[in-house]
Amino acid sequence: MKRRTLLQSSLAFGAGFAPRLSIGADLFHPDTATAAAQAHTELWRRFVDEYGILVDFCDFEGKVNLPTPEECQAGKPNALGWFQPIENGAMFNGLYLDAAVNRWRSTKTEEDAAKVRRLVEGLLLLNSISEVKGFVGRGVSTDGRSHYPMGSDDQTGPWYIGLWRFYDSGLATEAEKDRIRKHLVETTEAIVSLGWNMPAEPPFGKRGTFEGFHFEKAVRKLFVMKLMARVTGDASWEERYRAELKVAGGEPALTKRQYAAGGMKYFYAPTHAWTSCVAVGALRCLWEMEEDAALKADYAAGLRASALLAAEALALAEKFDRANPATFSQDWRAAMMPLWQPQTTEQEAVDLAIAQVKAFGKISPRRNSEANFIREPSAAAWIVSLCPDKEVVKPHLPAIERLIRRYDYTNLYYATFFWVESVWWRVRNSVV
């Protein structure tokens, strides 16, 4: 299936918007703007599908090997929808809206406003494809509706972030805000009714949670509560948010406020900025929304700690081999389907998917190199750029520039370089 070329933009992306240099005239290399422009062009040429949803991977022409409606219904290659091209639509769209909105704020063009709205429509579609209330899908098949039965907190968290970015951008009309508010209210009610777990379709029922005593869980729940107070005007949400800040637990026992102030922590891999950035993005939103000076300072502390930890992963970009020797294959069926079996529980689906991705990596080692040396450092760079303390960000600007210029975006198969554009607009507009 050929991806439509939607709202293509030229490499003039940076030409009319010279950085406002206040730290030094040589802060940004001219090629940094050109590289960021190329990333933007490739995302919209190849990775944004006809429904306004980012796909995970495609070839250099924008062709993608989509799962069929029947495969989605049967949980093939697995019921989680992991490691095929519509795995992360809600996550990527929601997070990429940070770049899209900041771009529009700089250009104020109708073309860029239309791109923001396309991404928002993609998010709203993913919240409208299931009979299960509150369900946020990962992506859609060839019919624009069929999908896998489980999402996650890593999909739903960015869904909230992306809608809030648009809602608060100054671009959304009152009618658009009202429509988004209805989606937010219905989805949040469903999540709360499940004890802050994400709704999933039968037989799974739920998957992923905002509940727990960890930086990522604490911040996402606090963000949703604060967001709901803002968009609904319901004072009870603000009261619940304030009470939640004081809830303590974990080892050692800390309050949710303390978890937020402590910043990002890695726990399931040596680094995983690409998933932890969801909570850091939510924390940045909390910092922007909060009016209490002491609490805002705690959120700033969490953003500083997160930026300092994430900065350690920036050097991973230097390990990416630009000669592109690793083989890429779109044939996820050939690698994963021989292992397929029916799944009726989340754990069965997880076990199957883990075995399948090992098999996929053997026929497509390029997946691993782009994940390790593009996805991870790009997400880490975004975390650094989210820090409101310029003195923390400034020492890392040279490494961030090198990262942006490191890649030839026409020669990448995965969309996980999208954070580069978010980083560009933040360091360009916020740091200088």
Protein Blocks (a to p, Z undefined) as FASTA:
>chain_A
ZZddehiacfklmmmmccddfkbmklpgfklmmmmmmmmmmmmmmmmcfkopacfbdcfk
opacdddfklmmnopabfnlpoiaklmmmmmmmmmmmmmmmmmmmnopaklmmmmmmmmm
mmmmmmmmbfbghiacfbdcfkomaccfbdcfklmmmmmmmmmmmmmnomacfklmmmmm
mmmmmmmmmmmmnoopacdddfklpgcjfbdcdfklmmmmmmmmmmmmmmnopaklmmmm
mmmmmpgedjddddfklmmmnopadfkbmbdfklmmmmmmmmmmmmmmpmbfklmmmmmm
mmmmmmmmmmmmmmmmmmpcfkopaccdfklmlmmmmmgccdfbfklmmmmmmmmmmmmm
mmmmmlmmmmmmmmmmmmmmmmmmmpmblklmmmmmmmmmmmmmmpcfklcfbfklmmmm
mmmmmmmmmmZZ
